[in-house]
Every structure is written in C-alpha cells, then in structure tokens.
Amino acid sequence: MSSQYKQIGNAVPVNLSHAIGRSLVGLLNNITEHEANNQKITELA
C-alpha cells in the first residue's frame, strides 16, 4: 500500500469512513435500479 493511501486512511475517522461508504453503496444501488427500470421501459416500447 502506498504512503498516500496510508496517509488518507489515517486522516479519516472510522465513523466518517463508514458513513461515506454506506452512502456510496446506497447511491450505486439506486443507480443500478434506475438503469434496470429504464431498460424494462425501453423493452416494453
């Protein structure tokens, strides 16, 4: 692991990292669901 990653990892509190990670997962799941819904609508048209 490079020293840059270690520096960032040491600078970010664990709880903040956890909150950011959960938000990103939720966002990515919503994007995936939105794309799947658009695909279904396109197939029906």
N, C-alpha and C positions, 0 to 999 in steps of 0.2 A: 504494500500500500504506500502510495507516495506521501511525502510530508505535507502536501497541500490538503489531501483528504483528511489526514490526522488532525491538522490544524482546524479545519472546519468542524470535524467531529467533536473535538474538544471544546469548541466555542459555543456549540448549540446545546442548550439544556435538553435532557432526555424527554421531558414532558412536551416541550415545544416540538421536538422531532416527531414524537408520537402523534401530536395533533395535526401537523403538516402531512404526515403520511396518511392518516385516516381521511383527511380532506382530499388528498390526491386520489386515493382509491375510490372514494365516492364520486368524484368528478369523472374519472375514467369509466366507471361503471355506468354513469348517466350517458356519457358519450356513446358507449357501446350499445346501450338500449335504444338511444335515439337513432343511431345508424340502422339498427335492426328494424325499427318501426318504419323508417323511410324505405328500406328495401322491400318490406311487405306491401307498402302502399304502391310502390313502383310496379311490383309484380301484379297487383290487382288492376292496375290501369291498363 
